[in-house]
Amino acid sequence: LKNVQKIVDERDRMAALLKEISGVTAWPSFGNFILCQFAPGRAKQVFQQLASRGIFVRDFSTQRLEDCFRVAVGTPAETDAFIAALREVV
């Protein structure tokens, strides 16, 4: 249960940081990931630019989620690296 609480706390921290970034919609989550939505056509560009920086997220190419990707909750250091890279890209 201690690990579960760490994941929940880090997920909530990541969601709060994502809300501060203009152009990113972070959907509420009860899992160990957050779904991020971008303007039409923008998610693929952000995905590729993050990957070029060594930040890997899950790309969605389905019709309903084509402007989204999913980021897993990790350690605080991983969250900080993801948020820093996302701020540069967006």
ROKE-497175 format. One record per residue (C-alpha): residue in one letter; x, y, z. Coordinates in steps of 0.05 Angstrom, whole numbers, plus 5000, padded with zeros to 4 digits. Example, Ala and Ser with C-alpha at 12.3 -4.5 7.8 and 13.67 -1.06 7.14 Angstrom:
A524649105156;S527349795143;
This chain:
L500050005000;K505950475011;N507950394938;V500750524915;Q500651164955;K507351384925;I504451274855;V498051644871;D501952234901;E506552264841;R500752214792;D497352794826;R503753204826;M504753064751;A497553254736;A498353914773;L504754064735;L501453894668;K495754384683;E500954944685;I503054804612;S498955174560;G496754734503;V496454094544;T490053784571;A491353264624;W485352814634;P483652574704;S486351884719;F485551344771;G491050924741;N498650964738;F498551404676;I495752064651;L492652174583;C495052824552;Q491253154495;F493953674447;A491254114390;P489653724327;G495953454294;R500453674351;A501053034392;K505352674340;Q510253264337;V510753294413;F511452534416;Q517252544366;Q520753134399;L520252804468;A523052154439;S528952534409;R530452764481;G530052054508;I523052144538;F518451584515;V510851604522;R505451174492;D502851444426;F495551334407;S493651304334;T486351114342;Q481051584314;R478351774383;L485151894413;E489252134354;D491252784389;C493352434453;F498952054485;R499451704551;V505051814601;A506451314656;V507551544728;G514751424749;T519451704800;P519552444819;A526052514779;E522752204717;T516752674725;D521453274730;A525153054667;F518652944629;I515753614650;A522153984633;A522453664564;L515053784551;R515754524569;E521454584519;V517454234464;V510754574475;
